[in-house]
Amino acid sequence: MERKLIDRKDAEIALTWDLSSLYDSVESMKSDGDRILSFSRKLEADFQGKLEDSYTINLCLDGLREILPVMNRTGAYSHLKLMADTTDNSSLELKSMVSDALSKARSMLSFIDTEILEADEETIKKAINDSPENRHYLTELLRYKPHILGKEAEKVISSLGTVLEAPYNIYNRAKLADMDFGTFTAGGKEHPLGFVLFENGYEFDTDTETRRAAFRTFSDKLSEYQNTVASVYQTKLSTEKALSEIRGFSSVTESLLFSQKVPREMYDRQIDLIYEKLAPHMRRFARLLKKIHKLDEMRYEDLKLAVDPEFEPGISTAEAKGHLLQGLSVLGSEYAGMIVRAFDERWIDFVQNRGKSTGAFCSSPYGAHPYILISWTERMREVFVLAHELGHAGHFQLSHSMQNVFDSRPSLYFIEAPSTMNEMLMANHLVKSSTDARFRRWVYSTMISRTYYHNFVTHLLEARYQREVYRIVENGGSVTASKLNSIFKEVLQGFWGDSVELTAGSELTWMRQPHYFMGLYPYTYSAGLTIATEVAKRVDGGDSSAIEDWKRTLEAGGTLDPIELAKLAGVDITSDTPLLNTIDRIGFLIGEIERLTEEIETDNLN
């Protein structure tokens, strides 16, 4: 299949998202930017120095609840425009302008938390009892009290928002706008190359020469930028360390887990158990891929190969809509209505174009419908990616409908549970829809190579690497590109053993993800998928209350901590059991793929 990237201006409109439900023009968004600043000035003028009683505290927080959704919308609009095309300088300028305005607004509003905490505890408790809408915000504020600084210090930190976001923005700019991958040669032909083309195409290419040549060229270009990206990452790490120290945390890790409401033992267990217990299963899977594809050796760049690439059907976006409606029908008619709207009202950006953000994500600004970015490759596996992102969309549609802006977002630990739950439901639906051995093998192998590999392998190895990086920084050290390469390669070697040849370039995988610029995000993928696997097992087993429990869990938003949310869904994440069950499930699926492969090969011989 010929691969090429078009410019954004040449994209088919129907395959792009429609941002007009956020703002019908840049000018109207700028008007809201002015409104944010003027409203923040008014809150500052009306309430600074006056938050001494329950009534005034709640009145001020009512005003904050009014302006936060507007801030969410402007931030989302500028971010989405840039992620659609990072080469567009006007979008870059707009993002910078909005980030600056939001930083100014947060600086003006920073007095709220510090002044509330200056009040005596009885006053704060009265404010909690007097306002159900502000109760959770105030309760959380009391939890953070030991780590809140003085009024002037908090104002300075808030005013530095654009600076604190700089490492993430610089990384994305280098990756998506500056890295020109040019072309590579394979099979006597020249092929175009780019981040999206590699990660959404060549990485899965069944032609060994093409796949390996693309990886080599891709890695060579990453290598040219490794020192710059490592320096940007070190800046992010140094910032996190400084902020954790001045806020009185013992380490960066403690500060990040505190915000997630997750104890350290759960974080470490998630990483260590998977690294140890899952590795034998995935090595078995790697050996199976080598056998099926008759490879001379199993290299790192071969791991994304499909078990049966010739079988995977092509699929249009319209056909995907039908599959999603069928596969997720168990979630009810309202959920189905959201899926229809997502397609019909252009919530989804499908097109592949130069400068577009890699991967896929869902942005869910409060008070507006979600937006999904994906680079559609017309492969059936993309249905699972879209189901994943619609899981985020459905989650926040439900939580936003039931919770105010203070209470709508759960801990990062839980954030990937609704998305991966949708992948489980799609897989269960597809398996039940056919008795054909080849089709069932395709479903099982897609679950391994996409759902579990992505969440339980890719992000788990990132988490293991990230934990080691934080240990170095917390002990007073720093990291360079060569050090980061060494850490990542050691993590890969420990997991894959001698089943996979780690070719040159595998150590640069740390450069490919933005997650390291987003706190302790990588390990939460496996956390969410563990919860999803257990809930999906309840649904598949015919538990009549499982879906309603799940909907109540999604509606709870951020009003419960991760342990309470999981419990509401019927899962006890304080024990090893759900995690071990999930690893066993992966082993079972790989066993089924092996069994079906033997059955198919026997039938072919006969």
ZAMARKOL-494221 format. One line per field, with one value per residue (C-alpha): residue number from 1; x, z, y. Coordinates in Angstrom, 3 decimals. Last residue first. Layout:
N
fipa	[NUM|...]
east	[X|...]
up	[Z|...]
north	[Y|...]
This chain:
606
fipa	[606|605|604|603|602|601|600|599|598|597|596|595|594|593|592|591|590|589|588|587|586|585|584|583|582|581|580|579|578|577|576|575|574|573|572|571|570|569|568|567|566|565|564|563|562|561|560|559|558|557|556|555|554|553|552|551|550|549|548|547|546|545|544|543|542|541|540|539|538|537|536|535|534|533|532|531|530|529|528|527|526|525|524|523|522|521|520|519|518|517|516|515|514|513|512|511|510|509|508|507|506|505|504|503|502|501|500|499|498|497|496|495|494|493|492|491|490|489|488|487|486|485|484|483|482|481|480|479|478|477|476|475|474|473|472|471|470|469|468|467|466|465|464|463|462|461|460|459|458|457|456|455|454|453|452|451|450|449|448|447|446|445|444|443|442|441|440|439|438|437|436|435|434|433|432|431|430|429|428|427|426|425|424|423|422|421|420|419|418|417|416|415|414|413|412|411|410|409|408|407|406|405|404|403|402|401|400|399|398|397|396|395|394|393|392|391|390|389|388|387|386|385|384|383|382|381|380|379|378|377|376|375|374|373|372|371|370|369|368|367|366|365|364|363|362|361|360|359|358|357|356|355|354|353|352|351|350|349|348|347|346|345|344|343|342|341|340|339|338|337|336|335|334|333|332|331|330|329|328|327|326|325|324|323|322|321|320|319|318|317|316|315|314|313|312|311|310|309|308|307|306|305|304|303|302|301|300|299|298|297|296|295|294|293|292|291|290|289|288|287|286|285|284|283|282|281|280|279|278|277|276|275|274|273|272|271|270|269|268|267|266|265|264|263|262|261|260|259|258|257|256|255|254|253|252|251|250|249|248|247|246|245|244|243|242|241|240|239|238|237|236|235|234|233|232|231|230|229|228|227|226|225|224|223|222|221|220|219|218|217|216|215|214|213|212|211|210|209|208|207|206|205|204|203|202|201|200|199|198|197|196|195|194|193|192|191|190|189|188|187|186|185|184|183|182|181|180|179|178|177|176|175|174|173|172|171|170|169|168|167|166|165|164|163|162|161|160|159|158|157|156|155|154|153|152|151|150|149|148|147|146|145|144|143|142|141|140|139|138|137|136|135|134|133|132|131|130|129|128|127|126|125|124|123|122|121|120|119|118|117|116|115|114|113|112|111|110|109|108|107|106|105|104|103|102|101|100|99|98|97|96|95|94|93|92|91|90|89|88|87|86|85|84|83|82|81|80|79|78|77|76|75|74|73|72|71|70|69|68|67|66|65|64|63|62|61|60|59|58|57|56|55|54|53|52|51|50|49|48|47|46|45|44|43|42|41|40|39|38|37|36|35|34|33|32|31|30|29|28|27|26|25|24|23|22|21|20|19|18|17|16|15|14|13|12|11|10|9|8|7|6|5|4|3|2|1]
east	[-5.767|-2.627|-4.664|-6.825|-3.701|-2.339|-5.647|-5.822|-2.194|-2.796|-5.991|-4.066|-1.267|-3.753|-5.712|-2.537|-1.777|-5.285|-4.856|-1.527|-3.127|-5.964|-3.424|-1.838|-5.278|-6.007|-2.633|-3.524|-7.018|-5.651|-2.728|-4.924|-5.881|-7.395|-10.666|-13.011|-16.831|-17.286|-17.983|-14.825|-12.826|-14.115|-13.383|-9.779|-9.290|-10.586|-14.218|-15.876|-13.696|-16.245|-18.980|-20.853|-18.245|-18.648|-22.441|-22.191|-19.995|-22.341|-25.197|-23.172|-22.175|-25.603|-26.794|-23.585|-23.691|-20.135|-19.182|-20.241|-18.327|-15.285|-15.530|-15.325|-12.170|-10.484|-11.411|-9.890|-6.638|-6.771|-6.896|-3.880|-1.995|-2.535|-1.801|1.846|2.575|1.085|3.350|3.924|2.935|6.293|7.240|4.039|5.144|6.245|8.788|12.020|11.985|12.138|15.757|17.134|15.484|17.562|20.320|18.708|17.460|17.206|14.119|13.669|16.999|15.479|12.396|11.701|15.188|16.582|13.914|14.545|18.324|17.801|15.718|18.264|21.198|19.417|18.503|22.129|23.383|20.846|21.871|20.299|20.908|21.727|20.654|19.140|15.664|16.971|18.372|15.278|13.079|14.899|14.488|10.740|10.494|12.158|9.742|6.848|7.924|8.197|4.635|3.477|4.621|3.843|0.542|-1.206|0.016|0.663|-2.630|-4.894|-2.982|-0.882|-2.696|-6.266|-5.532|-4.248|-7.482|-9.644|-7.556|-7.580|-11.371|-11.515|-9.226|-11.106|-14.528|-17.106|-18.249|-20.120|-19.150|-15.503|-16.505|-18.648|-16.002|-13.380|-15.546|-16.389|-12.722|-11.767|-14.515|-13.133|-9.747|-11.157|-13.169|-10.160|-7.590|-8.426|-8.416|-4.867|-5.148|-7.584|-11.123|-12.269|-15.781|-15.809|-14.761|-16.468|-19.810|-20.812|-23.633|-23.624|-19.877|-19.296|-21.419|-20.011|-16.619|-16.745|-18.345|-15.534|-12.817|-14.404|-14.803|-11.011|-10.687|-13.447|-11.543|-8.353|-10.262|-11.844|-8.341|-7.628|-9.833|-7.392|-8.404|-5.324|-7.146|-4.855|-6.790|-7.773|-11.000|-12.976|-15.380|-18.638|-18.624|-19.365|-16.110|-13.461|-13.085|-9.999|-9.590|-6.272|-4.626|-1.058|0.964|0.067|-0.480|2.450|1.883|-1.530|-3.382|-7.138|-9.461|-10.322|-13.367|-16.127|-17.490|-21.207|-22.298|-19.478|-19.422|-23.201|-23.733|-21.351|-23.158|-26.492|-25.085|-24.194|-27.734|-29.112|-27.267|-23.769|-24.434|-24.575|-20.791|-19.962|-22.950|-22.626|-18.861|-19.122|-21.557|-19.389|-16.353|-18.193|-18.650|-14.984|-13.995|-12.554|-9.875|-10.042|-7.270|-6.759|-3.534|-1.955|-2.452|-0.395|0.160|3.682|4.297|7.245|9.325|11.217|12.679|14.090|13.022|15.598|15.627|11.888|9.447|6.441|4.508|7.599|8.899|5.424|5.144|8.541|7.383|4.190|6.186|8.360|5.135|3.929|7.283|7.461|4.016|4.936|8.111|7.498|3.787|4.381|7.061|5.268|1.807|3.310|5.435|2.449|0.206|2.935|3.373|-0.208|-2.490|-4.464|-3.411|-2.244|-0.316|1.204|2.825|4.182|5.480|7.232|8.880|10.297|9.941|7.203|7.398|5.952|9.376|10.793|8.098|8.386|12.164|11.969|9.295|11.292|14.482|12.625|11.160|14.553|16.073|13.445|14.401|18.055|17.223|15.252|18.224|20.719|18.564|17.854|20.200|19.391|15.724|16.746|18.813|15.957|13.489|16.011|16.660|12.990|11.998|14.696|13.423|9.801|10.625|12.995|10.618|7.591|4.677|4.483|3.256|5.917|5.667|2.114|0.756|4.041|6.129|3.726|2.755|6.378|7.388|8.777|8.300|9.371|11.948|11.859|14.396|12.756|13.547|14.858|14.193|12.670|12.841|12.543|12.239|12.218|11.393|7.581|6.312|9.130|10.845|7.552|6.222|9.329|9.307|5.662|6.248|9.351|7.575|4.598|6.374|7.289|3.709|2.417|4.940|2.248|0.805|4.164|4.502|0.987|1.588|4.716|2.884|0.016|2.130|2.732|0.278|1.812|0.520|-2.935|-3.320|-5.833|-7.659|-7.937|-9.346|-12.156|-12.750|-13.085|-15.288|-17.717|-18.012|-21.245|-22.636|-22.305|-23.058|-21.394|-18.077|-18.266|-18.873|-15.806|-13.759|-14.912|-14.151|-10.664|-9.689|-9.224|-5.725|-6.539|-9.216|-6.660|-4.143|-6.700|-8.297|-5.124|-4.150|-6.933|-4.819|-1.981|-4.418|-5.719|-2.217|-1.295|-4.520|-3.679|-0.137|-1.345|-3.942|-1.332|1.101|-1.602|-2.649|0.953|1.337|-1.947|-0.752|2.568|0.912|3.562|1.924|-1.114|-4.096|-2.342|-2.215|-5.930|-6.718|-4.555|-6.023|-9.568|-8.894|-7.348|-10.188|-12.781|-11.196|-10.842|-14.524|-15.352|-13.267|-15.067|-18.357|-16.867|-14.531|-17.509|-19.197|-15.865|-16.009|-19.568|-18.576|-15.741|-17.907|-20.663|-18.291|-16.392|-12.936|-12.311|-12.109|-8.457|-9.002|-12.724|-14.172|-10.981|-9.569|-12.911|-13.185|-9.663|-10.472|-13.636|-11.667|-8.966|-11.401|-13.573|-10.550|-9.838|-13.531|-13.184|-10.097|-12.237|-14.768|-11.953|-10.570|-13.933|-17.086|-15.862|-16.236|-19.054|-17.165|-14.263|-15.406|-13.080|-11.549|-12.526|-15.550|-13.329|-11.149|-7.584|-5.740|-5.264|-3.726|-0.901|-0.879|1.235|1.929|1.789|1.373|0.000]
up	[4.851|5.211|5.535|8.221|10.209|9.881|11.064|14.086|15.014|14.807|16.835|19.677|19.639|19.599|22.415|24.496|23.882|25.096|28.221|29.078|28.748|31.034|33.550|33.568|34.181|37.015|38.581|38.506|39.870|42.672|43.970|46.571|47.209|43.724|44.847|41.835|41.862|39.912|43.155|44.547|41.603|42.309|46.037|45.416|42.817|45.088|44.925|43.952|40.853|38.312|40.047|36.750|35.489|38.563|38.354|34.744|35.763|38.534|36.015|33.591|36.201|37.823|35.635|36.003|32.781|32.810|29.983|32.080|35.166|33.041|31.502|35.029|35.802|32.510|32.899|36.391|35.153|32.042|34.181|36.241|33.131|31.605|34.933|34.761|31.930|33.570|36.492|35.470|32.033|30.403|30.557|28.642|25.482|23.849|21.076|22.720|25.249|22.277|21.703|23.169|20.328|17.864|17.397|17.435|20.590|19.433|21.059|22.803|24.649|27.544|26.578|29.943|31.368|27.994|27.483|30.905|30.295|26.933|28.541|31.243|28.810|26.396|29.250|30.369|26.837|26.431|29.702|33.133|36.414|39.918|43.321|44.679|43.583|40.031|39.868|41.439|39.059|36.074|37.498|37.909|34.355|32.906|34.729|33.684|30.040|30.171|31.534|28.866|25.985|27.691|29.579|27.801|24.225|24.299|26.074|23.712|20.445|20.005|22.611|21.923|18.207|18.568|20.252|17.590|14.705|16.236|16.438|12.767|11.747|13.803|12.433|15.219|14.824|16.630|20.126|19.551|18.107|21.106|23.645|21.757|21.549|25.259|26.208|24.037|25.688|29.111|27.908|27.562|30.802|32.837|31.406|33.769|36.983|38.161|36.799|39.632|38.625|36.775|37.184|40.756|40.534|37.151|38.526|38.477|36.907|33.229|33.281|34.658|31.964|28.987|30.610|30.617|27.195|25.650|27.407|26.207|22.789|22.758|23.380|20.911|18.337|19.007|18.888|15.576|14.366|14.469|11.405|9.247|7.239|8.434|10.391|12.251|15.473|17.387|19.395|20.612|23.560|23.823|25.642|29.196|30.627|27.980|26.983|24.821|23.524|22.284|19.493|18.430|16.713|16.593|13.104|11.510|8.050|7.555|8.287|8.493|11.120|13.362|15.392|16.922|13.429|14.229|12.522|13.820|17.474|17.391|16.510|19.262|21.804|20.805|21.421|24.958|25.478|24.094|26.478|27.452|26.054|22.602|22.681|20.087|17.861|17.764|17.418|14.479|12.683|13.183|11.916|8.655|8.167|8.988|6.301|7.004|5.575|6.811|8.818|7.234|5.400|8.585|10.519|13.718|13.249|13.435|16.156|17.626|14.437|15.197|18.332|16.277|16.134|14.017|10.546|10.451|9.249|9.808|11.834|13.680|14.645|15.725|17.940|19.504|20.357|21.927|24.127|25.185|25.998|28.300|30.098|30.612|32.226|35.694|36.411|34.717|35.512|39.213|39.518|37.820|39.363|42.706|42.789|42.197|44.647|47.306|46.860|47.883|45.240|45.697|42.195|43.495|46.263|43.706|41.935|45.149|46.440|43.137|43.126|46.567|50.293|49.688|51.415|48.751|48.147|47.549|45.146|43.141|42.816|41.813|39.210|37.733|37.626|35.887|33.261|32.607|32.339|29.705|27.660|27.907|26.868|23.882|22.747|23.266|21.412|18.363|15.828|17.280|16.419|12.752|12.817|14.555|11.763|9.118|10.841|11.622|7.999|6.773|9.164|8.057|4.348|4.392|6.469|4.271|6.668|7.527|11.099|12.102|8.586|9.083|12.110|13.981|10.857|8.803|11.852|12.720|9.104|6.156|2.380|0.503|-2.274|-4.177|-4.867|-2.343|0.386|0.286|2.873|2.699|4.546|8.305|8.892|12.642|13.156|13.281|14.995|17.257|17.862|18.455|20.657|22.844|23.041|24.153|26.850|28.123|28.022|30.258|33.359|31.487|30.360|33.892|35.529|36.806|38.893|40.596|41.384|42.806|44.946|46.391|47.084|48.915|51.012|50.068|49.960|50.790|54.328|53.203|50.346|52.195|53.357|49.739|48.795|51.318|50.008|46.406|47.446|49.361|46.782|45.120|48.338|49.951|53.614|55.133|53.400|54.308|57.928|57.765|56.406|59.233|61.814|60.342|60.938|57.873|56.417|54.261|52.464|51.845|50.263|48.030|46.731|46.377|43.260|41.253|39.861|39.038|37.473|35.242|34.207|33.413|31.423|29.363|28.666|27.669|25.399|23.648|23.276|21.800|19.392|18.273|17.619|15.732|13.556|13.025|11.477|11.524|14.601|12.528|14.164|17.531|17.233|16.606|19.396|21.930|21.133|21.435|24.573|26.468|25.452|26.481|29.823|30.770|30.013|32.138|35.000|34.982|36.640|39.152|40.286|40.856|43.016|44.835|45.766|47.053|48.998|50.790|51.418|53.081|55.172|56.678|56.373|52.641|52.502|51.702|47.999|47.365|45.174|43.544|42.840|41.586|39.386|38.006|37.222|35.389|33.326|32.444|31.537|29.523|27.486|26.633|25.845|23.257|21.924|21.378|19.478|17.296|16.593|15.078|15.628|19.040|20.993|18.886|15.920|16.400|13.636|13.404|10.158|7.925|6.426|5.512|3.198|3.890|1.427|3.887|6.382|3.998|2.769|3.950|1.798|2.001|-0.959|0.000]
north	[-31.332|-29.309|-26.106|-27.697|-28.615|-25.062|-23.615|-25.947|-25.281|-21.535|-21.930|-23.588|-20.998|-18.111|-19.782|-20.103|-16.423|-15.585|-17.726|-16.079|-12.651|-13.774|-15.056|-11.576|-10.098|-12.503|-11.658|-7.957|-8.522|-10.783|-8.719|-7.004|-3.368|-3.270|-4.886|-4.806|-4.628|-1.374|0.512|-1.117|0.243|3.748|3.408|2.287|5.018|7.841|8.906|12.208|12.514|11.330|9.343|8.972|6.503|4.300|4.522|3.348|0.419|-0.688|-0.563|-2.672|-5.279|-5.721|-8.590|-10.599|-12.635|-13.910|-11.579|-8.582|-9.748|-10.582|-7.105|-5.670|-7.668|-6.781|-3.108|-2.872|-4.409|-2.227|0.908|-0.104|-1.212|2.211|3.938|2.860|5.320|8.462|9.224|12.841|14.137|14.923|11.259|10.499|12.345|9.074|8.418|9.500|6.649|4.263|5.310|2.058|0.129|2.125|-0.434|-3.880|-5.527|-9.156|-10.688|-14.056|-13.739|-11.819|-9.803|-8.145|-7.710|-6.696|-4.042|-2.504|-2.557|-0.875|1.842|2.558|2.670|4.969|7.298|7.364|8.057|10.854|12.448|12.157|13.939|12.785|14.069|10.880|12.003|12.421|8.897|7.353|9.341|7.845|4.333|4.847|6.164|3.056|0.754|2.979|3.015|-0.776|-0.876|1.558|-0.614|-3.931|-3.842|-0.976|-1.275|-5.014|-5.683|-3.765|-3.927|-7.079|-9.158|-8.084|-8.112|-11.670|-12.758|-11.099|-12.496|-15.958|-15.764|-14.825|-17.673|-20.224|-19.266|-19.598|-16.006|-13.220|-14.342|-13.459|-10.070|-9.114|-10.150|-8.146|-5.021|-5.253|-5.593|-2.617|-0.573|-1.464|-0.175|3.325|3.257|2.028|4.454|7.339|5.306|6.054|9.609|10.228|11.091|14.222|15.653|16.954|20.602|21.078|19.927|16.272|14.245|15.268|15.884|12.374|10.753|12.660|12.252|8.472|8.261|10.278|8.289|5.047|6.632|6.819|3.086|2.174|4.237|2.329|-0.981|-0.004|0.872|-2.865|-3.272|-1.363|1.713|3.640|6.353|8.757|9.392|12.512|12.501|15.506|15.450|17.424|20.746|21.884|20.549|20.028|16.358|15.765|12.220|10.901|8.941|8.297|10.989|14.656|16.018|17.853|16.451|14.906|11.673|12.271|10.812|13.784|12.764|14.930|15.344|15.801|12.572|10.404|11.501|11.957|8.305|7.210|9.416|7.907|4.441|5.516|6.735|3.469|1.167|0.028|-3.466|-1.879|-1.384|-4.046|-3.350|0.435|0.117|-2.274|0.020|3.107|1.225|0.554|4.300|4.955|2.486|-0.933|-3.158|-6.710|-8.339|-11.748|-11.035|-9.706|-12.975|-12.829|-9.106|-7.739|-5.177|-7.086|-7.081|-3.862|-5.469|-8.300|-11.920|-13.716|-15.279|-14.683|-17.345|-15.066|-17.643|-18.887|-15.443|-14.389|-17.478|-16.754|-13.233|-14.626|-16.968|-14.051|-12.212|-14.985|-15.307|-11.485|-11.158|-12.392|-10.397|-7.061|-7.277|-7.915|-5.216|-2.327|-2.636|-3.629|-0.471|1.807|-0.064|0.043|3.785|4.531|6.112|9.295|10.458|13.854|12.106|9.726|12.680|14.200|10.875|10.155|13.573|12.822|13.531|16.067|19.444|21.721|23.267|19.804|18.604|21.822|21.518|17.853|18.453|21.332|19.274|16.445|18.766|20.332|16.853|16.031|19.098|18.109|14.534|15.851|17.948|15.132|12.607|14.774|13.152|9.734|10.158|10.553|7.365|5.529|6.331|5.315|1.957|1.357|2.041|-0.374|-3.037|-2.739|-2.521|-5.506|-7.590|-6.998|-7.504|-3.812|-3.236|-0.689|0.721|1.940|3.749|4.277|4.840|6.933|8.981|9.821|10.388|8.453|8.512|5.345|4.940|1.659|-1.094|-3.349|-0.875|2.677|5.370|8.832|12.138|11.794|15.531|16.093|19.764|19.915|16.781|15.673|19.003|20.824|18.034|18.084|21.881|21.853|19.243|21.056|24.464|23.653|24.997|28.168|28.755|28.183|30.501|32.868|30.039|29.456|33.171|33.355|30.286|31.901|35.161|33.467|31.125|27.520|24.618|21.226|20.672|21.945|19.471|17.287|20.428|21.536|18.145|18.605|22.123|20.960|18.031|20.225|23.022|21.877|20.375|23.824|24.598|21.522|22.225|25.925|24.911|22.660|25.579|27.844|25.157|24.708|28.324|30.492|30.725|27.703|29.714|32.447|30.091|28.394|31.591|33.678|31.703|33.353|36.180|33.776|31.343|34.141|35.181|31.572|31.195|34.283|33.055|29.597|31.215|33.377|30.483|28.236|31.009|31.531|27.801|27.766|30.659|28.868|25.818|23.075|21.511|20.576|18.849|19.061|22.865|23.334|20.881|22.721|26.146|24.834|22.802|25.713|28.032|25.460|24.590|28.272|28.767|25.721|27.202|30.581|29.612|27.181|29.968|32.259|29.624|29.277|32.975|32.678|29.561|31.337|34.405|32.358|30.244|33.154|34.755|34.887|38.712|39.495|38.849|38.457|41.200|42.484|39.008|37.754|40.837|40.404|36.765|37.813|40.351|37.802|35.033|37.438|38.542|34.896|34.445|37.201|35.456|32.363|34.452|35.804|32.335|31.463|29.431|28.376|25.115|23.698|25.139|22.725|20.402|17.428|16.313|13.380|15.159|18.113|16.041|17.139|19.377|22.251|19.816|18.961|15.388|12.473|9.464|5.710|3.410|0.000]
